């Protein structure tokens, strides 16, 4: 809902907009940390930017996440929101390498309690990031759109500031993908 004429001046508002563009899915405290601006000032300018239509927000289980509306599609928002949390990001990285894993193997990979994992898996399924299927009595989890998820990790790699993301993407770059091999053979 645009109620103000879009106008960004140099200073805090410009810094906040640059932060949101560089770190899509960032939450209020993340903007505060990255810009070193007081919380009240960040709140004020985020509200103004949102009223101008230069920033859009998305609710994510207790967090309001901010995006540049012209840069992020509706389907990307839940993925980026999930990737901004440590445990869901670890689960996504695991499922990109080994899709279709059961709860027990995901728990070993994530290194969290079973109830914590169940909480995160339930939220990821509800947001559409993960798919839950049954196979021979076992519940298996896989990414709903692994290609888009991989693309989001690569595009916003530096914004995650996570060595696991860097290692995953480096391994992906070092090993040729089956799609690239198919393209060469054709």
N, C-alpha and C positions, 0 to 999 in steps of 0.2 A: 504494500500500500504506500504509494509515493505521495507525500504531502508537502515536501520541500523541493525547491528547484535544486538540481544537482550542481553543487559548487564546492570544490575542495581547494582550500588554501594551504600554503606551506605551513608546516608545523605539526602539531599532534595529530590532527585529522588525517593529514597526508601519510604520516608514519603508521597510523593504525590501518589505513586502507592498504598500504604496502605490506604490512604484516599479514593481513587477512588474505591478500592475493598470493603471498609466498607460502603461507601455511593454511591452506583451505581445511576447514573443520576445526580450527583453533577455537578454544573456549575463552571465556572472559579472563580468567587468571593467566592463561597462556599469552594473551595479548598484553596483559599488564607486565608479565615478566620480560617478554621480548622487546617491548618498547620502553621499559623503565619509566612509564608514566604512572601517576597516582591512579588508584582504582576508580575514584569518582570521575576523573577526567576521561578515563577509558570508557566507562559506562555512558557518559554524556555523548561522547563523539561516536560511539557505536550506534547509539540510538539515532543520532542525527544522520549518520551514513545510511542506516537502514530506512529512515523516513525519506531520504533522497533516492532510494532505490539502488545505491551503489554497493550495499552489503545486504545479504539475505541471511536469516538465521534459521536454524533447524534444531528442534528439541531432540536430545539424545539422553534419555534416562538421567535426568537431573542436571544435565549440562545443556547450555544453549551454545550451539556451534555456529561459527560464522563463515560465510562463503562469499566470494564475488559472484553475483548471479549470472553474469555473462560468461564466466569461465568454467562453471561446474554445472553439469546436467543433473536432473532429478535422480537418475539411476546411480550417479557417482556419490551423492551425499551420504547414503547409509554406509557405503564401503569406506569412504574417508573418515566418517565418524567412528567406525569400528577400528580402523587402523590407528586412531589417535589414542587408543587404550592399549596398555602393555599386553595383557593376557589375550585379548582377541587378536592382536597383531601376531603374537606367537602362534596362535591356532591357525590363522590365515597362512602364515609362512609354512607351517607343517603341512596343511592341506594342499598348498600349491605344489609341494614336492611329492606328497603321497595322498592323493584323493581317496575318499571312501574309507576313512578310518573309524573304528568304534571308540566309544567313550574311554575305555581303559587305556588304549594306546595314545589317545589325545591327552589324557591326564598325565601320562609319563612324559610326554613331549612338553607340555605346558608347565609341569612342575608345581601344580596347585592341588588343593584338596578336591575331592570328587564333587562336593556340593558347590564349591566355587566354580568349577568347570561347568557343571550343570547350569548354573546361573548364566554364565557367559554364552554357552551354547544356545540356551533358550532365547536370549536376547538377539543373538546373531540369526537364528532361524526366523524369529518374529520380524526382524528388520529386512529379511530377504537376502541377506549376505550369504547364508548357508542353507543347504538343503539337507533334510533328514529323510533317510530312506530305510526300509526294512529289507534285509536280505538273509534268508535262512535263519530267522529268529534273532538276528543281531541288528541293532540300530547303527547305521553308518552315516557319517557326515561328510559333505563335500561342498565346495564353493558353488554358488549359483552361477557366477560368471567369472571363471578363473582368468580369462583373457583380459577383461576389464580390470580386475583386481591387480593382476601383474602389471598392467599399464599404469595404474594409479601409483603403485609402489615405485615404478621406475621414474615416472614424471615428477613425483614429489619426494624422491629419495632423501634429499638433504634436509627436508623439513621434519623428517621423523627422528633424526639424530639417534639412530639405533644401529649399532654394529651388526646385529643379526640381519637387518634389512640389507645392509651393504654386502655382507657375506653371501646372502641368498642371491642378490642381483649379480654379483661377481661370478658366482657359480653358474648362473643362467647364461651369462655372456660367454663364459668359457666353454660351455657345452652347447653344441648346435641343437636348436629345437627341432622336433620332428616336422613342424610346419615349414621351417626353412629348408630341411632336407627334401621335403616333398616338392617345394618350389624349384629346387635345383634339378631334380629328376625330371620334372614335367617339361 
